[in-house]
């Protein structure tokens, strides 16, 4: 599963490299923006083409083509096996990654066509040693009674390693989610091999424990994943200040029931997702994302169903902004089977954001 991320991101990066130096500059405006918003659904790059930047338009269209090829191959594979759970992880991962490569160029086309490339955002390359966060989260889930949560987070850097514990505690029930993730960054800010911008690649290992006392069960899980970021300024000058993220992985779960004589249940989960974001000056970033996992509070979208977690993951937006040197604000919203909204504070120590 870890190799999938490299296999998918590599060709996309190769398609983008060398396209930043274009013969014609994009002239953003209402007409290119309209072409990107509507025409870009089928042909991302339409806005750049109307604005006169054909090289960038072709690069975005090539990325869409690669995504369509990967997603189509995964869908055909899944259909040929009858959507069997055995061996279904790889084709679904291909569909998630391919879907990301299909959607991100559309979002990028809109961004560039409205003149977003004039923004002055740059990535943070000097990471702080420690970041701490506290927030309030509201969860609207028709299946469970909890609603209000206190959330604490930590991000500790030790060389190329990052350790990221997270704790969710319900204030109106006994529900608790504890998670710890360790990441090793092979390339990018904080790694031994810097990328020169915000582009990065890291491997992650995580473990979690989720307790549902009122529902009489608990969930333990372990996961591995690979995650990458690519600065879109490498694709086109008009996409400066933005980035594309993608991650893929696999998790194993054990569900224990607080019922006499009940045996634990085991399952595996495909993890994945993508995001397109923008750097906010030098002190933050904001992004739209898709998270293909259904084991956390947002769950998965279930079209045509009123309750329960569906096959899809959840969509949302999140961001943070440091308003002073060491104190910032955070916010996030995700919609799946449940709606999850968070607002909080973030502190930085041992380095300037």
C-alpha positions in Angstrom: 0.0 0.0 0.0 2.8 2.4 0.7 4.2 1.9 -2.7 0.9 2.9 -4.3 1.4 6.6 -3.2 4.8 6.7 -4.9 3.5 5.0 -8.0 0.6 7.4 -8.4 2.2 10.7 -7.3 5.4 10.1 -9.4 3.8 10.2 -12.8 1.7 13.2 -11.9 4.8 15.1 -10.8 6.7 14.1 -13.9 3.8 15.5 -16.0 3.9 18.8 -14.1 7.7 19.4 -14.0 8.9 21.7 -16.6 5.6 23.4 -17.2 6.1 26.3 -14.9 8.0 28.3 -17.5 5.2 29.0 -20.1 5.5 31.1 -23.2 2.3 32.9 -22.4 1.1 34.3 -19.1 -2.4 33.7 -17.9 -4.7 36.7 -18.1 -7.2 36.0 -15.3 -10.7 37.5 -15.4 -14.5 36.8 -15.5 -14.4 34.9 -18.8 -11.5 32.5 -17.8 -13.0 32.0 -14.4 -16.4 31.1 -15.9 -14.7 28.7 -18.3 -12.8 27.0 -15.5 -15.8 26.7 -13.2 -18.1 25.1 -15.8 -15.9 23.9 -18.7 -13.3 22.7 -16.2 -15.6 20.0 -14.9 -15.0 18.1 -18.1 -11.8 19.6 -19.3 -9.7 21.2 -16.5 -7.4 23.8 -18.0 -10.3 25.4 -19.9 -10.0 28.6 -17.9 -6.2 28.8 -18.5 -6.8 28.2 -22.2 -9.3 31.0 -22.4 -6.9 33.2 -20.5 -4.1 32.5 -23.0 -1.9 30.1 -21.0 -2.1 27.0 -23.2 1.0 25.2 -21.6 -0.5 25.3 -18.1 -3.9 24.2 -19.6 -2.3 21.2 -21.2 -0.5 20.2 -18.0 -3.8 20.3 -16.0 -5.5 18.3 -18.7 -2.7 15.7 -18.7 -3.1 15.3 -14.9 -6.8 14.8 -15.4 -6.1 12.2 -18.0 -3.7 10.3 -15.7 -6.4 10.3 -13.0 -9.0 9.1 -15.4 -6.8 6.2 -16.5 -6.0 5.2 -12.9 -9.5 5.5 -11.6 -10.9 3.7 -14.7 -8.4 0.8 -14.3 -9.4 0.5 -10.7 -13.1 0.5 -11.4 -12.7 -2.1 -14.2 -10.7 -4.3 -11.8 -13.3 -3.9 -9.1 -16.1 -4.7 -11.5 -14.3 -7.8 -12.9 -14.0 -9.2 -9.4 -17.6 -8.5 -8.5 -16.5 -6.0 -5.8 -15.1 -8.8 -3.7 -13.7 -7.8 -0.4 -10.8 -10.1 -1.0 -8.3 -8.2 -3.1 -10.5 -5.2 -3.4 -8.2 -2.8 -1.5 -5.9 -2.1 -4.4 -8.5 -1.2 -7.0 -10.4 1.0 -4.5 -7.1 2.8 -3.7 -6.6 3.3 -7.4 -10.1 4.8 -7.7 -9.5 7.2 -4.7 -6.1 8.3 -6.0 -7.4 8.6 -9.6 -10.3 10.6 -8.3 -8.0 13.0 -6.6 -6.0 13.5 -9.8 -9.2 14.2 -11.6 -10.6 16.8 -9.2 -7.5 18.7 -8.1 -6.8 20.0 -11.7 -10.3 21.4 -11.8 -9.9 23.2 -8.5 -6.4 24.5 -9.7 -7.9 25.8 -12.9 -10.5 27.8 -11.0 -7.9 29.2 -8.6 -5.5 30.3 -11.4 -8.3 31.7 -13.6 -9.6 34.1 -10.9 -6.1 35.5 -10.3 -5.2 33.4 -7.2 -1.6 33.2 -8.4 -1.1 36.8 -7.4 -1.4 35.7 -3.7 1.8 36.1 -1.6 1.5 32.9 0.4 4.6 30.8 0.8 5.1 27.4 2.6 6.6 27.1 6.0 10.0 25.4 5.7 11.4 26.0 9.2 9.1 23.8 11.2 8.6 24.5 15.0 9.9 21.9 17.4 6.5 21.7 19.1 2.9 22.7 18.3 0.0 22.3 20.7 -3.7 22.7 20.0 -7.0 22.8 21.9 -10.4 23.0 20.3 -14.1 22.5 20.8 -15.8 20.1 18.4 -19.5 19.7 17.7 -20.6 16.3 16.3 -24.1 15.9 14.8 -24.5 12.1 14.3 -28.0 10.6 14.2 -26.7 7.2 15.4 -25.1 8.4 18.7 -26.0 10.5 21.6 -22.7 12.4 22.0 -22.4 16.0 20.6 -19.8 18.1 22.4 -16.1 17.3 22.6 -12.9 18.8 23.9 -10.0 18.0 21.6 -6.3 18.3 22.3 -3.5 17.8 19.8 0.3 17.8 19.8 2.9 17.8 17.0 6.5 17.2 18.3 9.5 17.2 15.9 12.5 15.0 16.6 14.8 15.2 13.6 13.0 13.8 10.6 10.4 12.3 12.9 7.1 13.8 14.0 5.0 12.5 16.8 1.3 13.5 16.8 -0.9 12.4 19.7 -4.6 13.4 19.6 -7.3 13.0 22.2 -11.1 13.5 21.8 -13.1 13.5 25.0 -16.9 13.9 25.0 -18.2 16.3 27.6 -21.8 15.1 27.4 -21.1 11.3 27.4 -18.3 8.8 28.1 -17.1 8.6 24.5 -13.3 8.9 24.1 -10.9 8.6 21.1 -7.2 8.5 21.7 -4.8 8.3 18.7 -1.0 8.6 18.3 0.8 8.9 14.9 4.5 8.8 14.2 5.7 10.1 10.8 9.1 9.9 9.2 9.7 12.6 6.6 11.9 11.4 3.7 11.8 14.7 1.7 10.7 18.2 2.4 10.6 20.7 5.3 12.0 19.1 8.4 13.6 16.2 6.5 17.3 15.6 5.9 16.6 16.1 2.2 14.8 19.5 1.8 12.7 20.0 -1.3 13.3 23.8 -1.6 9.5 24.5 -1.2 6.6 23.0 0.6 6.7 19.7 -1.3 7.2 16.7 0.9 6.8 12.9 1.3 6.5 11.0 4.5 5.6 7.5 5.9 3.2 7.2 8.8 2.4 4.6 11.5 -0.6 5.2 13.8 -2.6 3.4 16.6 -5.9 4.4 18.0 -8.4 3.4 20.7 -12.0 4.4 20.6 -14.3 3.7 23.5 -18.1 3.6 23.2 -19.2 2.8 26.8 -22.9 3.7 26.3 -23.0 1.4 23.2 -21.0 -1.4 25.0 -18.1 -1.7 22.6 -14.6 -0.4 21.8 -12.4 -0.3 18.8 -8.6 -0.7 18.6 -6.8 0.0 15.3 -3.4 0.2 13.8 -2.5 1.7 10.4 0.3 2.5 8.0 0.2 5.1 5.2 2.2 7.2 2.9 1.5 10.9 2.3 2.8 13.5 -0.1 2.5 17.2 -0.9 3.3 18.9 -4.2 3.7 22.7 -4.6 1.6 23.6 -7.6 3.9 26.5 -8.5 6.0 23.8 -10.1 3.1 23.3 -12.6 2.4 26.9 -13.4 3.2 30.4 -12.1 -0.6 31.0 -12.0 -0.9 28.3 -9.3 1.7 29.9 -7.0 0.8 29.8 -3.3 -1.1 26.5 -3.6 -0.4 22.8 -3.1 -1.9 19.4 -3.6 -1.9 16.7 -1.0 -2.5 12.9 -1.4 -2.4 10.0 1.1 -3.0 6.3 0.9 -2.8 3.6 3.6 -4.3 0.5 5.3 -5.7 0.0 8.8 -6.6 -3.1 10.8 -9.4 -2.9 13.4 -10.4 -5.1 16.4 -13.9 -4.5 17.8 -14.5 -5.7 21.4 -18.1 -6.0 22.7 -18.9 -5.6 26.4 -21.3 -8.5 26.2 -20.8 -11.8 28.0 -19.6 -14.5 25.6 -19.2 -12.1 22.6 -16.1 -12.7 20.4 -14.1 -9.8 19.0 -14.7 -8.8 15.4 -11.8 -7.9 13.0 -11.8 -5.9 9.8 -9.5 -4.0 7.5 -9.9 -0.5 6.2 -8.6 1.3 3.2 -7.3 4.8 4.0 -6.8 7.6 1.5 -7.7 11.1 0.4 -6.6 14.2 -1.2 -6.7 18.0 -0.7 -6.1 21.2 -2.6 -4.9 24.1 -0.4 -3.5 27.6 -0.3 -0.8 29.1 1.8 -2.0 32.1 3.9 0.9 34.5 3.8 3.7 33.0 5.9 1.6 31.9 8.8 -1.0 29.4 7.8 -2.9 27.5 5.2 -6.5 26.6 4.2 -7.6 23.6 2.1 -10.6 21.6 0.8 -10.3 17.9 1.3 -11.7 14.4 0.8 -11.0 11.8 3.4 -11.8 8.2 2.5 -12.2 6.7 5.9 -15.4 5.9 7.8 -14.1 4.9 11.3 -13.9 8.4 12.8 -16.6 10.8 13.9 -17.5 12.2 10.4 -18.0 8.7 9.0 -18.8 8.3 5.3 -21.4 9.8 3.0 -24.4 7.5 2.3 -26.3 8.8 -0.7 -29.9 7.7 -0.6 -29.7 6.6 3.1 -30.7 8.7 6.0 -28.7 6.9 8.7 -25.4 5.0 8.8 -22.0 5.3 7.3 -21.9 4.8 3.5 -19.3 3.6 1.0 -17.9 7.1 0.4 -15.7 9.0 2.8 -16.3 12.6 4.0 -15.7 16.0 2.4 -14.7 19.2 4.2 -12.4 22.2 4.6 -9.9 23.1 7.3 -7.2 25.7 8.0 -5.1 27.5 10.5 -3.6 31.0 10.8 -1.1 32.3 13.3 -2.2 35.8 14.3 0.9 36.4 16.4 4.3 34.8 16.3 3.3 31.8 18.4 -0.5 31.8 18.7 -3.0 30.9 16.0 -6.6 30.0 15.3 -7.8 26.7 13.7 -11.1 25.6 12.2 -12.4 22.5 10.4 -15.7 21.2 9.0 -16.3 17.7 7.7 -19.5 16.2 6.3 -20.1 12.5 6.0 -22.6 10.4 7.8 -22.2 13.0 10.6 -21.4 16.7 10.5 -18.3 17.7 12.5 -17.3 21.3 13.2 -14.2 22.4 15.2 -12.8 25.7 16.3 -9.7 26.2 18.5 -6.4 27.7 19.3 -2.9 26.6 18.2 0.5 27.4 19.8 3.9 27.1 18.3 7.1 26.7 20.3 10.8 26.4 19.3 10.5 28.0 15.9 8.7 30.8 14.0 5.8 29.9 11.8 
